[in-house]
């Protein structure tokens, strides 16, 4: 009996800390024609300066916003919203109040209006983990994150100049904490 209880406790502990793969594609958001902030808690993550909208109903998006399916929202970081204060713009995804961590796997991205350069930086509890640089066009491009980054608590997307970054899909493992 005692061995059974110990085995059950071990299985329960493993289940509580297990990773869940999240495919965050914004398809379960309400279709809207005016950009709104991506809600904190979506995919067990917090979202700062990342908006979502139905690109086929919004007149403010460029061709890079309309590469995916109709009737499906996209998320984006808008360089226009950050200028004139700075020459770059940041969108930041973080774990929920330190209760979770996540491991980014891949993202499907595009430049909103034309070619744009982006920098993606990963941190774990404030410690630098790594950086990726990409040049995007208005065509969707899959970006694979290094497995060596492991579990992180923050992912920062930086656009250059007035360039927009469109996020069609983000796949990540989330971990309970």
Secondary structure as GFF3:
##gff-version 3
##sequence-region A 1 177
A	DSSP	alpha_helix	2	16	.	.	.	ID=ss1
A	DSSP	beta_strand	19	24	.	.	.	ID=ss2
A	DSSP	beta_strand	36	37	.	.	.	ID=ss3
A	DSSP	three_ten_helix	42	44	.	.	.	ID=ss4
A	DSSP	beta_strand	45	48	.	.	.	ID=ss5
A	DSSP	beta_strand	51	53	.	.	.	ID=ss6
A	DSSP	three_ten_helix	63	66	.	.	.	ID=ss7
A	DSSP	beta_strand	74	77	.	.	.	ID=ss8
A	DSSP	alpha_helix	79	82	.	.	.	ID=ss9
A	DSSP	beta_strand	88	95	.	.	.	ID=ss10
A	DSSP	beta_strand	100	111	.	.	.	ID=ss11
A	DSSP	beta_strand	116	124	.	.	.	ID=ss12
A	DSSP	beta_strand	127	136	.	.	.	ID=ss13
A	DSSP	beta_strand	141	144	.	.	.	ID=ss14
A	DSSP	three_ten_helix	147	149	.	.	.	ID=ss15
A	DSSP	beta_strand	154	160	.	.	.	ID=ss16
A	DSSP	beta_strand	165	176	.	.	.	ID=ss17
###
